[in-house]
Amino acid sequence: MENPGSSIISALGAGSGVDFIRLADDISTASFAFQRETVQARRETLEAQISAAGQLRGAITSLASALGDRIRNGDLAPRGELGNPAIARVSVPAGLSPRGTFALEVTQLAQGQTLVGRSYASREDLVGAGTLTLRFGTVDGASFTADAARDPLEITVSADDTLASLAARITRESGGAVSAYVATGTNGAQLVMKGAEGAASGFVVEATGAGGGAVPGDLSYLGWSPATDAGELRGIARDAAFALDTVAMTSPTNRVTGLPGGFTLNLAGTNQGAPTSLTFANNIEAISGVMGDFVAALNDIAEQSSVLASPLGGTLGNDPGARELRRDLAALAGQIVMPGAAAGEPRTLADIGLALNRDGTFRLDTARLNQALESSPDAVAAMFTTGPSGVFATIDRFARENSLASDPGSIGGSVRRFEAQLERSDERLERIAEQQEALRERLTRDLVAAERRVAASQSTLTFIQQQVDIWSADR
């Protein structure tokens, strides 16, 4: 920043003629140049190390994520095949791997109660003030058994409520237990109410109006019970009924859970008298393909770590996290991934073909993999689930342990350490800038003061010179 006093002195042609503002700036810059350049060089190194460590961390977490996704949703995902796919859809929750063949016979689908009320002239007709109560339970012929565990739904109907607004209130206030709407057809406007699936989700409608009788305009016109049914009941609430391996079962909904091996059925049709097969089989070809891709992905990580963590010129050559990653990679083939495996069944990644080369890369021993697939296909398939044991669990644990930021010996810990050092470097650069600015301001003040004194001395010298010249002329 230019000093006003120095500028005025320079403009008048006085002073030493030296640009003290520039001189102060140059001196302060030069005084801190070495420190600043050293910190900036360190900062560039840290940025490169953060990038390299982040690259390795990203590679191992991506491997675990991709492997898990392929097991859950890809060609390794457990799938059931139905001989008659129109009967049901089969799904398997993550981490489960059902096996075997089952016979499935569906005799009845679950459904909800459907009730179509008596006719009104218009959906905007007033229904009358009063109280509408829905009680839930089981409808059986002309009888109704209330479910004591469920509270009835009580709606206070105002004199301004129409058939349409009442339908909306039933849907909203029942929380989805009953869906209601107004259907306008050849018989006029009718209130349609549909309950949830399951025999216990039936309902009766108790309507207390103004006492004018069951006529349009009085709320009691909407009341219904199985004992007084006059054709309003169009669908009876019922459970799904089916047999699995001839064992009779029921379900309140068409989504059936808790089946052997953990699979789920979404029933869609009936096949009474014609059971269909449901088969869960191992995908041997998919396992071979996954192992090939798995080895290729491990080699990508091994090659990256070999370059980045090389003792000779590697960005992470002296980093403990990178060294630990390389050690863990080298030990991966021998890790026990199935601690509960029976004698003779594969327990380690080496048992299903993962082999380590002398240079730290991996190869697939197809002969050993094929032998395991032939002798223990079910045991090999069990290694490829998302459960607590297996290939995915091992790789996921490997990725998590090496990415753990709180562990200073992991690659994740290295990233945190480098980031902390980078932050300190930035703080150091800020302090250097502050110290340099303070020195520049002090030098500027001192040099400008010196400039003023020089200017004053020059003025005095000029006056004396003029007096000497006058005296000399008088002689």
N, C-alpha and C positions, 0 to 999 in steps of 0.2 A: 504494500500500500504506500502511495507517495505521500511524503511529509510536506505540509504547506510551507513551513518555514524554509526548508531546503529549496523548494521550488522558487520562492520569491528571491532568495539570495542568488540562485543561479540565473534567474531572469534579469537581474540587475547587473550581471557580469561580475559579481563579487565572489568571494570564497576561493577554495582551492582548485575548483574545476573538476573535482573528482565526484562521480555519481555514487554518493554514499548509500542511497536506497538500494541500488543494484548490488553494491558491495556487501551490504548487510544480508541481502537475500542469498547471494552466492556463498558467503561464509557459513551461514546457518545450514544451507543445503549440503555443502561439502562436509560439515561437521558431523552430520548424521547419515551421510550417504552409505558408509560401510554397514552400519547397523541396519538401515532400511533394506539394502540389497541382500544382506544375509537372511533377514526374516522373510523377505519376498521369495528367495530361493527355497527356503524351508517350506514356505506355504505351497509353492508349486509341487514340491516333492510330496507333501501331505495330500494334496488334491489327487495326484496320480495314485497314491497308495489307497485312498478312499475309493477311487474308481475301480482299482484292481480287486480290492477286498470285496467291494459290493458286487462285482462281476461274478466272483466265485460264490458268494452267498446266494445271489440270484440263481445261479446255475443249479445248486443243490436243492433249493426250495422249489424251483420249477420242476425238477425231476420228481420230487415227492408228490407235488400237486398233480402232475400229468399222470403218474402211475396210479394215484388214487382215483382220478377221474376215469381212467381207462377201466379200472376194476369195477367201479360203481356203474358207469354208463356205457362203456365201450364194449369191445368184443369179449371181454372177460366177465362182464356183468352177468350174474345168474339169471337165467331165463327158463321159464316153464313153457312147455309146448303142449297145447290141448289138441286132442284128436278132433274135437268139434269146437272150433274157436268162437262159434256163435253163443256158446253157453256161458262163457265167463272170460274175464281178462285176468291175467296172473301178474303179480308184481312181488318183488323181493326187497325188503328194506336193506339199507346199506349195512354191511358187516355180517350178513347172514348168507348161508350157502346151502339151501336145501338140496337133498339128493333123493333119488329113487323115482318110482312110478306109482301113481295113485289112480283109483277109479272114482269118477265124480258123476253123481246123478242128482240133478236139481228137479224137485217136484213142485216147488212153489217159490215165486219171487216175493220179496217183501214189498208192501205198498202202504200208503197212508190212506186215511179215511177221506172220502170226498162227499161233501154234503151240498146239495143244491136247494136253496130256499124257495119259498113260494113267490109268486110273481107280483111285480109292481108295474105300474104304467110307465115309469121312467126312473132312471138311475138317480135323478134329482128329487125324487119323492121323499118327503119327511117320514122318518120311521117312528117318531114319537119318543117322548122322554121316558126315562126309566133306567133300569139296571139290567145289563146283559152279562150273564155269568157262563163261562166255559169251564166245565169240569172234565178232567182227563182220566182215562182208564181204559177198560176193555169192554167192547161191545160184542155181545154173544147172542145172536138171535134178537129176541125182544128184551133182553136184560142188559144192564150196564153195571159193571163193578168199578167203582172209583179207585184210583191209585192214591192211597193215603200218603205216599211220599211226595206227591206233587200238589202244590197249592193251586187252587182254581184261579182263573183269570176273571177279574171283575171290572167291567167297564161302565162308567156312569155316562149315560147317553143324554144329551141335551135336546131341547125342543127344536134346535136348529140343525141337528144332524140329519143328513140325507143318507140314502142307501150307499152312495159312493163314499161319503166321508166316513161312514161307519166301517165300511170294508177297509179303508186305509188305516183306521184306528185299530182294528182287530189285528192286522198284520204287524203294525208298529208295536202295540202294547203287549202282544204275545211273544215278542222277541224271536219271531221266526217259527214258533211252535205251530202256528196256524197261519197259512197264507190265504188271504181273502181278496176277492175282486168281484166286480159286477159284470155279468154276461147279459147282453141284450140279444134276444132271439125271437122266435115266432111266438113265444109265450109271454113276451115282455121282458122286463129287467129282473134278474134273479141274482141273489147273493150266493156266490160260490165260495165254500171254505174247504181248504185241503190241509190235512194234518201231516205230521212227520211219519216216516216209515215205522212199522212195528205194531204188533197187536196191542201193546200197552199205551199207544199214542192215540187211541180213539177218544172221542169227546161227545158230550151232550151240550145242548144250548138251553140255558134257562133264561127266559125273558120276562121281566116284570115291568108291565107298562102302567098306563093310567087306569086300567080296569075297564076299558071299553070293549074288551073281547078280542079274539084273534082275527082282527081285520086290518087291512092296510091303514097305516097311520097310528096304530097302537103297537108298541114294541113287542107285545106278546105274540104278534103275528110271526116273529122270527124264531120262536122257541121250537126246540126239537128234542125228542128222545126216541130210542128204538121201540119203546112200547107204543108210541103214537105215530110211528113212521107211516107216511102216506106216499112213499116213493121218493122222498128227499134224499135218502141214503143211496148214493150211486157207486161208492167204493168202500169196502170194509177194510179197516186197518188190520194188517196181518204180518207175521214174521216170515222170513225166508225159511224154506225147509229143503234140506239136501242130505245126501249121504256121501261120505268119503270112505272109500274101501268098505262099503256096505254099513258103516256106522252112521245111524241117523243123528242129524244135528239141526239146530235152528239158529237163526240170527235175526235180531230186530231190524237190521238193515241189510241191503244187498252187498255191502262191503263187509267181508268176513275176515277177521283177523284171528291170531292165536292158533293157527294151523301148524301141523308138523314141520319143523325146520324154519318156522317163522314166516312162510310166504302168505300173501294176501290174495283173496279172490274178490273180484267185483262181478257179482252174478248178473247176467244179462238175458238169459233165456232158460227154458226148461227142457229136459230130455228124459222125462219119466219113462222107465222101461228100456232105455237105451243108454246105459252109462258110457261116458267117454273117458279116455285116458289122459292123465296129466303127468308129464315126464320132465324130470330135471336131469340133464346129462352134462358131463364134462366136455368142454371145448378144447380138445387136445391140440388141435392145429393153432388155435389162438394163443395158447401158452407158449408154444415154440416161437411164434411171431413176436410175442411180448418180450421173451427173453432176448431175442436178437436185437430189438429196439432198446431194451434196457442196457445191454452191453455197449451198444453204440453211444448211448447217452453218458454212461460212466466214462467211456474213453474221451468224450468231449471234455468232461470235467477234469480227468486226469491230465490231458494235454494242456489245458488252461493253467492248472496248478503247477505243472512242470515248467512252463514258461514264466509265469508270474512269480513263482516262489523259488526260482533258480538261485542258488547261492552266488552264482557268477552273473551279476547284472540284472537279476530279477527285481521287479518293483517291490516285491514282498520277500526278498531273499532272506532277510533276518527276522521275519515276523513269526512269532510263536503260533499264532492262529493258523497261518498258512502251513506251517510245519505239522501241526496237529491234524489238519485236514488231510494232508498227504499220508500220514500214519494211519488215519482211520480208513482211508480208501484202500490202503494195502491190506488192512485186516478184514475188509468187508466180506471177502469170499468165505472166510472161515467162521464167520459169526453164526451162532445158532439162532435160527429164526423160528423154529418149531420146537420149543423145549419139551412139549408133551408128546412128541412123535414116538410111535412104537418102534421096537427093535426092527431094523431092516428098512424102515421108512426114511425118506429124506428129512434131514434136520437143518442143514446149512445151505447157503447159496451155492457152495461148491458141489453139493449133492445134486443140484439141478443144472449144472453145467457152467457156472461162473468160475473162470480160471484167471489167475494173475500171471502176467508175463514178467520177465526179469526187468524190463524197462519201466515197470509201473503201470502199464496199460493192461486192458482186460481182453479176453477172448471167450467165445462161447464153445464149450466142449459139447458138441452136438451128440456125440456117442454117449456121454454120461447122462445128458438130458433125456435122450430117447430111452435109455435103459430105465431111468426113473419113471418115465411116463408109461412104459410097458409093464413094469413090475408093481408100481404103486400109483396108478392114475388118480385115485381118489385123494391120496395123501398129497400129491403134487397140486391138485386143484385146490385143496384146503389151504395151501400156502398163498394162494392168490385171492384173498378176501380183504376186507377192510377191518377185520377184527383185531384183537389185542396182540395176536401173534401172526407171523407170516412175512412175506416179502415187503408188502407196503408198510406194515408196522415198523419193520427194521429200518427201511429207508426214511420213513417219516421221523423216526427217532434220531437217525443219523443227521438229517437235515436240521432238526430242532436243536440238537446239542451243538452242532457247529455254527448255528446262527444265533445262539444265545448271547445277547448283548451284555448280560451281567457276568459272563464267564470271560476273564481276560485271556484265557488260553484258547478261545475259539475264534473263528473268523469273524463272527458277529461282534465279539469283544474287541477285535482289532479295529473294526469300523468305528465303534464307539470311541476307542482310544485316539484314533487318528482325527476324528471329528472334534474331540476335546482339545487336542493339540492345535488343530486349525483355528479353533475359536480363540485360544490363547495367543496364537500368532497375530490374529486380527486385532486383538486387544493391544498387543505390543506395538503394532503399526500405528494404532491410534495414539498411544502414548508418545511414540517417536514424533508423530506429526505435531502433537501438542508441545513437546519440548522444543522442536525445531521452530515452531511459531513463536514461542516465548523468547528463544535466543534471537530470532530475527527482530522482534520488537525491541529488545534491550539494546542490540547493536545499532538499530536505527536511531533510537534516542541518543545513545552515546556519540555516534558519528555525526548526527545533525548538530548536537551541542558543540562538538569539535569544529564543525563547519562554521558555526556562528562565531566562535572565538577566532578562527582564522580570518573570517571576513572583517571582524573588528580590528584585528592586527593589521590587515592590509589597508584599512581606512586610515588608521593612525600613521602608517608608513607613508601613505600618499600625502597626507597633510604635512608631515615633516619634510618630505621631498619638495613640496611646493614652497615651503618657507626657505629652504636652503637655496632653491632656485632664485627666489626673490632677493635674498641677501647677496647672492653672487652677482645678480644683475646690477645692484646698487653700486658696486665697486667699479 
